[in-house]
Amino acid sequence: MSTQAADDGTPLDASVTSVASDPPASIGGWAVRSADPDYRAAVLDLLGALAYGELSAFERLAEDAKFAPGLVDKAMLARMASNEYQHYQLLHDRLVEVGADPTGVMTPFVEPLEAFHRLTAPADWLEGLVKAYVGDAIATDFYREVAARLDDDTRDLVLRVSGDTGHAQFAVDRIRQAIEDDPRVGGRLALWGRRLMGEALSQSQRVVAQRDALSNLLVGGAEVQGFDLVEVGKMFNRITEAHTRRMAALGLAS
């Protein structure tokens, strides 16, 4: 696993995650847990949001590849876009397998995710890299945190599709080099990273507030082990701390 050194010399892992180190015990498989209609609805919401997020990430990375400064960067973004689409396909196939309509399940999340992307449209290549590394990772942290409390089958799928597609070290290397070449870039990108964090949290809260099943899942209404209001607060604290570490890995203040 690749690491970067912070300005104080402390090694920093480029692929930072926020999930608690001691996750709850297994609550069983999908076949048993899905008998609860509230639980099933919550999981379908989660998979729908994640599936559209992966599809959107594929689209954005493929588009960003056109602005890459060289062939190596273009090829890297194209590979990452391909990985995102493979993740989407896994989620699509799982939704079909459990008897859900993928389009119908994803539709409620199109508008909030597109709103996030409209509000965080990068102005240049470097802002796009920061968004790919930091912005998308915030959403990934949320899904991984929730998945840690779900049935074994759903958890394994979410962890699989939430794996790093090459964003981390690629973005860290390019951005740190850009800051080394022109230190003035760092201040602008630090502000951009803070904006990404604020918008991501805002849209996440909006989605949870609008989706009753997902909201109940977070506060324990679906009887998921380990989730209550206190734990939700701790979860968002971990996500924020992971964001701070990612910004540090880039050489930026959070």
The 8 nearest C-alpha neighbors of each residue, nearest first, counted from 0:
[[1, 2, 12, 14, 13, 168, 3, 11],
 [2, 0, 12, 13, 168, 3, 14, 11],
 [1, 3, 12, 11, 13, 10, 0, 4],
 [2, 4, 11, 10, 248, 12, 5, 13],
 [5, 3, 10, 8, 9, 11, 6, 2],
 [4, 6, 8, 9, 7, 248, 10, 247],
 [5, 7, 8, 4, 250, 9, 247, 248],
 [6, 8, 5, 9, 4, 10, 247, 250],
 [7, 9, 5, 4, 6, 10, 3, 11],
 [10, 8, 5, 4, 7, 11, 6, 3],
 [11, 9, 4, 3, 2, 5, 8, 12],
 [10, 12, 3, 2, 4, 248, 13, 9],
 [11, 13, 2, 14, 15, 3, 1, 10],
 [14, 12, 167, 2, 168, 15, 248, 11],
 [13, 15, 167, 12, 16, 163, 168, 245],
 [16, 14, 13, 12, 241, 245, 17, 244],
 [17, 15, 18, 241, 140, 14, 238, 136],
 [16, 18, 238, 237, 241, 140, 19, 15],
 [19, 17, 144, 16, 20, 143, 140, 237],
 [18, 20, 21, 22, 17, 144, 237, 234],
 [19, 21, 22, 18, 17, 23, 16, 147],
 [20, 22, 19, 23, 18, 24, 147, 225],
 [23, 21, 19, 147, 20, 24, 148, 18],
 [24, 22, 148, 225, 25, 21, 224, 147],
 [23, 25, 26, 22, 224, 148, 147, 21],
 [24, 26, 27, 151, 23, 150, 148, 149],
 [25, 27, 150, 24, 149, 28, 151, 224],
 [28, 26, 150, 25, 151, 31, 32, 29],
 [27, 29, 150, 151, 30, 152, 31, 32],
 [28, 30, 32, 31, 33, 150, 152, 153],
 [31, 29, 28, 33, 32, 34, 27, 152],
 [32, 30, 29, 33, 28, 34, 27, 35],
 [31, 33, 29, 34, 30, 35, 28, 150],
 [32, 34, 39, 35, 29, 31, 30, 38],
 [33, 35, 32, 31, 36, 30, 39, 38],
 [34, 36, 33, 38, 37, 32, 39, 221],
 [37, 35, 39, 38, 34, 40, 33, 41],
 [38, 36, 40, 39, 35, 221, 212, 41],
 [37, 39, 41, 35, 221, 36, 40, 33],
 [38, 40, 33, 36, 42, 37, 41, 43],
 [41, 39, 43, 37, 38, 42, 212, 36],
 [42, 40, 212, 213, 44, 38, 39, 43],
 [43, 41, 45, 39, 44, 40, 46, 38],
 [42, 44, 46, 40, 45, 41, 47, 39],
 [45, 43, 47, 41, 42, 46, 48, 40],
 [44, 46, 42, 48, 43, 47, 49, 41],
 [47, 45, 49, 43, 48, 44, 50, 42],
 [48, 46, 105, 104, 44, 50, 49, 45],
 [49, 47, 45, 51, 46, 50, 108, 105],
 [48, 50, 52, 46, 47, 51, 45, 53],
 [51, 49, 47, 53, 87, 52, 48, 90],
 [50, 52, 54, 53, 48, 49, 105, 55],
 [51, 53, 49, 55, 50, 54, 56, 48],
 [52, 54, 56, 50, 87, 51, 55, 83],
 [55, 53, 51, 57, 56, 52, 87, 84],
 [54, 56, 58, 52, 57, 53, 51, 59],
 [57, 55, 53, 59, 58, 54, 60, 52],
 [58, 56, 80, 54, 83, 60, 55, 59],
 [57, 59, 55, 61, 56, 60, 62, 54],
 [60, 58, 62, 56, 61, 57, 63, 55],
 [61, 59, 63, 80, 62, 57, 58, 76],
 [60, 62, 64, 58, 59, 63, 80, 77],
 [61, 63, 59, 60, 64, 65, 58, 66],
 [64, 62, 60, 65, 66, 61, 59, 67],
 [65, 63, 73, 67, 61, 66, 62, 76],
 [64, 66, 63, 67, 62, 73, 61, 68],
 [67, 65, 64, 63, 68, 124, 73, 62],
 [66, 68, 73, 64, 69, 72, 65, 124],
 [69, 67, 66, 72, 70, 73, 124, 71],
 [70, 68, 72, 67, 71, 73, 66, 74],
 [69, 71, 73, 72, 74, 68, 67, 75],
 [72, 70, 74, 73, 69, 75, 67, 68],
 [73, 71, 75, 74, 70, 69, 67, 76],
 [74, 72, 64, 70, 67, 76, 75, 71],
 [73, 75, 77, 71, 72, 76, 70, 78],
 [74, 76, 72, 78, 77, 73, 71, 79],
 [77, 75, 79, 73, 78, 64, 74, 60],
 [76, 78, 74, 80, 75, 79, 61, 73],
 [79, 77, 81, 75, 76, 80, 74, 82],
 [78, 80, 76, 82, 81, 77, 164, 75],
 [81, 79, 57, 77, 83, 60, 78, 82],
 [80, 82, 78, 84, 79, 83, 77, 85],
 [83, 81, 79, 85, 84, 80, 164, 86],
 [84, 82, 86, 80, 57, 85, 81, 53],
 [85, 83, 87, 81, 86, 82, 57, 54],
 [84, 86, 88, 82, 87, 83, 81, 89],
 [87, 85, 83, 160, 89, 84, 88, 82],
 [86, 88, 84, 90, 53, 50, 85, 89],
 [87, 89, 91, 85, 86, 90, 92, 84],
 [90, 88, 86, 92, 87, 91, 93, 85],
 [89, 91, 93, 87, 88, 92, 50, 94],
 [92, 90, 88, 94, 93, 89, 101, 87],
 [91, 93, 95, 89, 90, 94, 88, 96],
 [94, 92, 96, 90, 95, 91, 89, 97],
 [95, 93, 99, 91, 97, 96, 92, 101],
 [94, 96, 92, 98, 99, 93, 97, 100],
 [95, 97, 93, 94, 98, 92, 99, 91],
 [98, 96, 94, 95, 99, 93, 92, 100],
 [97, 99, 95, 96, 94, 100, 93, 101],
 [100, 98, 94, 95, 97, 101, 104, 96],
 [99, 101, 103, 102, 104, 95, 94, 98],
 [102, 100, 104, 103, 94, 91, 99, 105],
 [103, 101, 105, 104, 100, 106, 47, 91],
 [102, 104, 100, 106, 101, 105, 107, 99],
 [103, 105, 47, 101, 102, 106, 100, 44],
 [106, 104, 47, 102, 103, 108, 51, 107],
 [105, 107, 103, 109, 108, 104, 102, 47],
 [108, 106, 109, 105, 104, 110, 103, 48],
 [109, 107, 106, 48, 110, 111, 105, 112],
 [108, 110, 106, 112, 107, 111, 113, 105],
 [109, 111, 113, 112, 108, 114, 107, 106],
 [112, 110, 114, 113, 108, 109, 115, 202],
 [113, 111, 115, 114, 109, 110, 108, 116],
 [112, 114, 116, 110, 115, 111, 109, 117],
 [115, 113, 111, 117, 112, 116, 110, 118],
 [116, 114, 112, 118, 113, 117, 119, 111],
 [115, 117, 119, 113, 118, 114, 120, 112],
 [118, 116, 114, 115, 119, 120, 113, 112],
 [117, 119, 115, 116, 120, 114, 198, 113],
 [118, 120, 116, 117, 121, 115, 195, 198],
 [119, 121, 117, 116, 118, 122, 127, 115],
 [122, 120, 126, 127, 123, 119, 124, 130],
 [121, 123, 126, 120, 124, 127, 125, 119],
 [124, 122, 126, 121, 125, 127, 66, 128],
 [123, 125, 127, 126, 128, 66, 67, 122],
 [126, 124, 128, 127, 123, 129, 174, 188],
 [127, 125, 121, 129, 128, 123, 124, 130],
 [128, 126, 124, 130, 121, 125, 129, 131],
 [127, 129, 131, 125, 130, 126, 170, 132],
 [130, 128, 126, 132, 127, 131, 133, 125],
 [129, 131, 134, 127, 133, 128, 132, 126],
 [132, 130, 128, 129, 135, 134, 133, 127],
 [131, 133, 129, 130, 166, 167, 134, 136],
 [134, 132, 136, 130, 129, 135, 131, 137],
 [135, 133, 130, 136, 137, 195, 131, 132],
 [134, 136, 137, 138, 131, 133, 132, 139],
 [137, 135, 139, 133, 134, 138, 140, 132],
 [138, 136, 140, 139, 135, 134, 133, 141],
 [139, 137, 141, 140, 136, 135, 142, 134],
 [138, 140, 136, 142, 141, 137, 161, 143],
 [141, 139, 143, 137, 138, 142, 17, 136],
 [140, 142, 138, 144, 139, 143, 145, 137],
 [143, 141, 139, 145, 144, 140, 146, 138],
 [142, 144, 146, 140, 145, 141, 139, 147],
 [143, 145, 141, 18, 147, 142, 146, 140],
 [146, 144, 142, 147, 143, 148, 141, 149],
 [147, 145, 154, 143, 149, 148, 144, 142],
 [146, 148, 145, 144, 149, 154, 22, 143],
 [149, 147, 146, 145, 224, 223, 23, 225],
 [150, 148, 146, 154, 147, 153, 151, 223],
 [151, 149, 28, 27, 153, 26, 29, 152],
 [150, 152, 28, 154, 153, 27, 155, 149],
 [153, 151, 155, 154, 150, 28, 29, 156],
 [154, 152, 156, 155, 150, 151, 157, 149],
 [153, 155, 146, 151, 157, 156, 152, 149],
 [154, 156, 158, 152, 153, 157, 151, 159],
 [157, 155, 159, 153, 154, 158, 160, 152],
 [156, 158, 154, 160, 159, 155, 161, 153],
 [159, 157, 161, 155, 156, 160, 154, 143],
 [158, 160, 156, 157, 161, 162, 155, 86],
 [159, 161, 86, 157, 162, 158, 156, 89],
 [162, 160, 158, 159, 157, 139, 163, 143],
 [161, 163, 160, 159, 164, 158, 157, 139],
 [162, 164, 165, 166, 161, 167, 14, 160],
 [165, 163, 79, 166, 82, 162, 83, 167],
 [164, 166, 163, 167, 79, 169, 168, 75],
 [167, 165, 169, 132, 164, 170, 168, 163],
 [166, 168, 13, 14, 170, 169, 165, 132],
 [167, 169, 171, 170, 13, 172, 166, 165],
 [168, 170, 172, 167, 166, 171, 173, 165],
 [171, 169, 173, 167, 168, 172, 128, 166],
 [172, 170, 168, 249, 174, 169, 173, 175],
 [171, 173, 169, 175, 170, 174, 168, 176],
 [174, 172, 176, 170, 171, 175, 177, 169],
 [175, 173, 177, 176, 171, 172, 170, 178],
 [174, 176, 178, 177, 172, 173, 249, 171],
 [175, 177, 179, 173, 174, 178, 172, 180],
 [176, 178, 174, 180, 175, 179, 181, 173],
 [179, 177, 182, 181, 175, 180, 176, 184],
 [178, 180, 176, 177, 181, 182, 175, 174],
 [179, 181, 177, 178, 176, 182, 175, 184],
 [180, 182, 178, 183, 179, 184, 177, 185],
 [183, 181, 178, 184, 185, 179, 180, 177],
 [184, 182, 185, 181, 186, 178, 187, 180],
 [183, 185, 182, 187, 178, 186, 181, 188],
 [186, 184, 188, 183, 187, 178, 182, 189],
 [187, 185, 189, 188, 184, 183, 190, 251],
 [186, 188, 190, 189, 185, 184, 191, 183],
 [187, 189, 191, 185, 190, 186, 192, 184],
 [190, 188, 192, 186, 251, 191, 187, 252],
 [191, 189, 193, 187, 188, 192, 194, 186],
 [190, 192, 188, 194, 189, 193, 195, 187],
 [191, 193, 195, 189, 194, 190, 188, 196],
 [194, 192, 196, 190, 195, 191, 253, 197],
 [193, 195, 191, 197, 192, 196, 198, 190],
 [194, 196, 192, 198, 193, 197, 134, 199],
 [197, 195, 193, 199, 194, 198, 200, 192],
 [196, 198, 194, 200, 199, 195, 201, 193],
 [197, 199, 201, 195, 200, 196, 202, 194],
 [200, 198, 196, 202, 201, 197, 195, 203],
 [201, 199, 203, 197, 198, 202, 204, 196],
 [202, 200, 198, 204, 199, 203, 197, 205],
 [201, 203, 205, 199, 204, 200, 198, 206],
 [204, 202, 200, 206, 205, 201, 199, 207],
 [205, 203, 207, 201, 202, 206, 208, 200],
 [204, 206, 202, 208, 203, 207, 209, 201],
 [205, 207, 203, 209, 208, 204, 202, 210],
 [206, 208, 214, 204, 210, 209, 205, 213],
 [209, 207, 205, 206, 210, 204, 214, 211],
 [210, 208, 206, 207, 211, 205, 214, 204],
 [211, 209, 207, 213, 212, 208, 214, 206],
 [212, 210, 214, 213, 215, 209, 208, 207],
 [213, 211, 41, 215, 214, 210, 40, 37],
 [212, 214, 41, 216, 215, 210, 211, 207],
 [213, 215, 211, 207, 217, 216, 212, 210],
 [216, 214, 220, 212, 218, 213, 217, 221],
 [215, 217, 221, 213, 219, 214, 220, 218],
 [216, 218, 214, 215, 219, 226, 213, 231],
 [219, 217, 227, 215, 228, 216, 226, 220],
 [218, 220, 222, 226, 216, 227, 221, 217],
 [221, 219, 215, 222, 216, 218, 217, 223],
 [220, 222, 216, 38, 219, 223, 215, 37],
 [223, 221, 219, 220, 224, 216, 38, 226],
 [222, 224, 221, 219, 226, 148, 225, 216],
 [225, 223, 226, 148, 222, 23, 26, 219],
 [224, 226, 223, 23, 227, 148, 230, 219],
 [227, 225, 219, 230, 218, 224, 217, 223],
 [226, 228, 218, 230, 219, 229, 231, 225],
 [229, 227, 231, 230, 218, 232, 226, 217],
 [230, 228, 232, 231, 227, 233, 226, 234],
 [229, 231, 233, 227, 232, 228, 226, 234],
 [232, 230, 234, 228, 233, 229, 227, 235],
 [233, 231, 229, 230, 235, 234, 236, 228],
 [232, 234, 230, 236, 231, 235, 237, 229],
 [233, 235, 231, 237, 236, 232, 230, 238],
 [234, 236, 238, 232, 237, 233, 239, 231],
 [235, 237, 233, 239, 234, 238, 240, 232],
 [238, 236, 240, 234, 17, 235, 239, 241],
 [237, 239, 235, 241, 17, 236, 240, 140],
 [240, 238, 242, 236, 237, 241, 235, 243],
 [239, 241, 237, 243, 242, 238, 236, 244],
 [240, 242, 244, 238, 17, 243, 239, 16],
 [243, 241, 239, 245, 240, 244, 246, 238],
 [242, 244, 240, 246, 241, 245, 253, 247],
 [245, 243, 247, 241, 242, 246, 248, 240],
 [246, 244, 248, 242, 247, 243, 241, 15],
 [245, 247, 251, 249, 243, 248, 244, 253],
 [246, 248, 250, 244, 249, 251, 245, 5],
 [249, 247, 245, 246, 250, 11, 5, 3],
 [250, 248, 246, 247, 171, 251, 175, 174],
 [249, 251, 247, 248, 175, 246, 5, 6],
 [252, 250, 246, 247, 189, 249, 185, 253],
 [253, 251, 189, 246, 247, 250, 243, 186],
 [252, 243, 246, 193, 189, 251, 192, 247]]
